[in-house]
Amino acid sequence: MGQMELYEAIYGRRDVRRFRTEPVGDEVLARILDAAHHAGSVGFMQPWNFIVIRSLAVRQRVHDLFTQENARAAGNYAGERRELYDSLKLEGILEAPISVAVTCDRSRHGPAVLGRNSIPEMDLYSTCCAIQNLWLAARGEGIGVGWVSILDPTLVKPLLGIPDDIVLVAWLCLGIPVAFEDRPMLESVGWEKRLPLEEVVFAERWQQRWGADFSK
């Protein structure tokens, strides 16, 4: 992938919620998972595992758990914000033909992992790098990915036989999207807006602005 292709994948990546019914081939899925497996990880720990779920019965049970959690989450909002929240489609568990549960084995390679002594959470951060690789590789293949975070991991893990000491980091929905939208859905509906780059980049110390021209 050339530089422009890479940037196109980055800027065109979306959290997809609406999927077509066509299946995702095993060869395509294998390439996407291999890209995820080639993510950087602290101490070359590679703490991730990927559980591919096609079973509609399992996905239905997870969707039921989502419905419960979503009802609880909706209670955080009131008025127009609540109305907007209720109108949002926040998952595609049943529509997408594949779900992938991404886990982190925090004990892989033992307690002394190079580079993890000062920041033990580096294994979790490494797993998130694998998820980002997966997301960008999927975008390059024309496959949409949706990360469903409105789930209680303690209720999902038993459905997949995940041991207690393994962390469930993400439930991802994969499939051919109805469309890759021009803007993120939450930006399009007015839930949030993208922060200007100059507001989040500092130079030398906290809150000291960098003088670069980001408009080019």
C-alpha positions as CSV (number, residue, x, y, z in Angstrom):
1,M,0.0,0.0,0.0
2,G,1.4,3.4,-1.0
3,Q,1.4,6.5,1.1
4,M,-1.8,8.0,-0.4
5,E,-3.6,4.6,-0.2
6,L,-2.7,4.4,3.5
7,Y,-4.0,7.9,4.2
8,E,-7.1,7.2,2.2
9,A,-7.8,4.1,4.4
10,I,-7.2,6.2,7.6
11,Y,-9.4,9.1,6.5
12,G,-12.0,6.7,5.0
13,R,-12.3,4.4,8.1
14,R,-15.7,4.5,9.6
15,D,-17.5,2.8,12.5
16,V,-20.0,0.9,10.4
17,R,-23.5,0.0,11.7
18,R,-25.4,-1.0,8.5
19,F,-24.3,-4.1,6.5
20,R,-25.3,-5.9,3.4
21,T,-26.2,-9.6,3.5
22,E,-23.2,-10.8,1.3
23,P,-20.8,-13.1,3.2
24,V,-17.1,-12.2,3.8
25,G,-14.8,-14.8,2.3
26,D,-12.3,-16.7,4.5
27,E,-9.4,-15.6,2.4
28,V,-10.3,-11.9,2.9
29,L,-10.9,-12.5,6.6
30,A,-7.6,-14.3,7.0
31,R,-5.7,-11.3,5.4
32,I,-7.5,-8.9,7.7
33,L,-6.7,-11.0,10.8
34,D,-3.1,-11.4,9.7
35,A,-2.8,-7.7,9.5
36,A,-4.1,-7.4,13.0
37,H,-1.6,-10.0,14.1
38,H,1.2,-7.9,12.7
39,A,0.5,-5.0,15.0
40,G,3.2,-3.7,17.3
41,S,3.2,-5.1,20.8
42,V,5.3,-4.3,23.9
43,G,8.0,-6.9,24.4
44,F,6.7,-8.7,21.3
45,M,4.1,-10.0,23.7
46,Q,1.3,-10.4,21.1
47,P,-1.3,-10.7,23.9
48,W,-4.3,-10.9,21.5
49,N,-6.6,-13.6,20.4
50,F,-9.4,-13.4,17.9
51,I,-12.6,-15.4,18.1
52,V,-14.5,-15.5,14.8
53,I,-18.3,-15.8,15.4
54,R,-20.7,-16.6,12.6
55,S,-23.4,-18.3,14.7
56,L,-26.6,-16.4,14.5
57,A,-27.7,-17.9,17.8
58,V,-24.7,-16.6,19.6
59,R,-25.0,-13.2,18.0
60,Q,-28.6,-13.1,18.9
61,R,-27.7,-13.7,22.6
62,V,-25.1,-10.9,22.4
63,H,-27.6,-8.6,20.8
64,D,-30.0,-9.3,23.7
65,L,-27.2,-8.2,26.1
66,F,-26.6,-5.1,24.0
67,T,-30.3,-4.2,24.2
68,Q,-30.2,-4.4,28.0
69,E,-27.0,-2.3,28.3
70,N,-28.2,0.2,25.8
71,A,-31.4,0.8,27.8
72,R,-29.2,1.5,30.8
73,A,-26.9,3.8,28.9
74,A,-29.8,5.8,27.6
75,G,-30.6,6.8,31.1
76,N,-27.5,9.0,31.1
77,Y,-29.3,11.5,28.8
78,A,-32.4,13.6,28.9
79,G,-34.4,15.9,26.7
80,E,-33.3,16.4,23.1
81,R,-30.0,14.6,23.8
82,R,-32.0,11.5,24.9
83,E,-34.2,11.7,21.8
84,L,-31.1,11.9,19.6
85,Y,-29.5,9.0,21.5
86,D,-32.6,6.8,21.0
87,S,-32.5,7.5,17.2
88,L,-29.0,6.3,16.8
89,K,-28.1,2.9,15.4
90,L,-25.3,1.8,17.6
91,E,-24.6,-1.8,16.5
92,G,-24.9,-4.2,13.6
93,I,-24.5,-7.5,15.5
94,L,-27.3,-9.3,13.7
95,E,-26.8,-7.6,10.3
96,A,-23.1,-8.2,9.9
97,P,-22.3,-11.8,8.9
98,I,-19.3,-12.0,11.1
99,S,-18.4,-10.9,14.6
100,V,-14.9,-11.0,16.0
101,A,-14.2,-10.9,19.7
102,V,-10.8,-9.6,20.5
103,T,-9.2,-10.6,23.8
104,C,-6.0,-9.8,25.7
105,D,-4.1,-12.5,27.6
106,R,-2.3,-10.4,30.2
107,S,-0.3,-13.4,31.4
108,R,1.2,-14.3,28.1
109,H,5.0,-14.9,28.3
110,G,4.9,-14.6,32.1
111,P,5.0,-11.7,34.6
112,A,8.2,-10.1,33.3
113,V,7.6,-8.8,29.8
114,L,10.2,-6.5,28.3
115,G,8.9,-2.9,28.4
116,R,5.9,-3.5,30.6
117,N,7.4,-3.0,34.0
118,S,6.5,0.7,34.4
119,I,3.2,0.6,32.5
120,P,1.5,-2.7,33.0
121,E,-1.4,-1.7,30.7
122,M,0.8,-1.8,27.7
123,D,-0.6,-5.2,26.9
124,L,-4.1,-3.7,26.6
125,Y,-2.7,-0.8,24.5
126,S,-1.0,-3.3,22.2
127,T,-4.3,-5.2,21.7
128,C,-5.8,-1.9,20.7
129,C,-3.0,-1.5,18.1
130,A,-4.1,-4.9,16.7
131,I,-7.7,-3.7,16.5
132,Q,-6.6,-0.6,14.6
133,N,-4.6,-2.7,12.1
134,L,-7.7,-4.9,11.6
135,W,-9.9,-1.8,11.0
136,L,-7.5,-0.3,8.4
137,A,-6.9,-3.6,6.6
138,A,-10.6,-4.2,6.5
139,R,-11.2,-0.7,5.0
140,G,-8.6,-1.5,2.4
141,E,-10.5,-4.7,1.5
142,G,-13.8,-2.8,1.3
143,I,-15.0,-4.4,4.5
144,G,-16.8,-2.4,7.2
145,V,-16.1,-2.8,10.9
146,G,-18.2,-1.7,13.9
147,W,-16.9,-1.7,17.4
148,V,-19.8,-2.5,19.9
149,S,-18.8,-1.1,23.3
150,I,-22.3,-1.1,24.8
151,L,-21.8,-4.6,26.3
152,D,-20.9,-6.0,29.7
153,P,-17.9,-8.2,29.2
154,T,-18.7,-10.3,32.2
155,L,-21.9,-11.4,30.5
156,V,-20.4,-11.9,27.1
157,K,-17.4,-13.9,28.1
158,P,-19.3,-17.0,29.3
159,L,-21.1,-17.3,26.0
160,L,-17.7,-17.8,24.3
161,G,-16.0,-19.8,27.0
162,I,-13.5,-17.1,27.6
163,P,-11.6,-17.7,30.9
164,D,-11.9,-15.3,33.8
165,D,-8.3,-14.1,33.5
166,I,-8.6,-13.2,29.8
167,V,-9.8,-9.6,29.1
168,L,-12.5,-9.1,26.4
169,V,-11.3,-5.9,24.8
170,A,-13.7,-5.6,21.8
171,W,-16.7,-7.0,20.0
172,L,-16.3,-6.2,16.3
173,C,-18.9,-6.6,13.6
174,L,-17.5,-7.2,10.1
175,G,-19.3,-7.2,6.8
176,I,-19.8,-5.4,3.5
177,P,-21.2,-2.0,4.4
178,V,-24.2,-0.5,2.9
179,A,-22.0,2.5,2.4
180,F,-18.8,4.2,3.7
181,E,-20.1,7.5,4.8
182,D,-18.2,10.8,4.1
183,R,-18.2,11.7,7.8
184,P,-18.5,9.7,11.0
185,M,-22.1,9.1,11.9
186,L,-21.9,10.9,15.3
187,E,-20.5,13.9,13.5
188,S,-23.1,13.8,10.8
189,V,-26.0,13.7,13.3
190,G,-24.5,16.5,15.5
191,W,-23.7,14.4,18.5
192,E,-20.0,15.5,18.5
193,K,-17.7,17.3,16.1
194,R,-14.1,16.6,15.2
195,L,-11.7,18.7,17.3
196,P,-9.4,20.9,15.3
197,L,-5.9,19.4,15.2
198,E,-4.3,22.6,16.6
199,E,-6.3,22.1,19.8
200,V,-4.9,18.7,20.5
201,V,-1.2,19.2,19.5
202,F,1.2,20.8,22.0
203,A,4.9,21.7,21.8
204,E,7.4,20.9,24.5
205,R,4.9,21.1,27.4
206,W,1.2,20.8,28.3
207,Q,-1.1,23.5,26.8
208,Q,1.8,25.2,24.9
209,R,0.6,25.5,21.3
210,W,2.7,24.3,18.4
211,G,3.0,27.0,15.8
212,A,2.7,24.8,12.7
213,D,0.2,25.6,10.0
214,F,-2.3,22.7,10.0
215,S,-4.4,24.2,7.2
216,K,-2.2,22.9,4.4
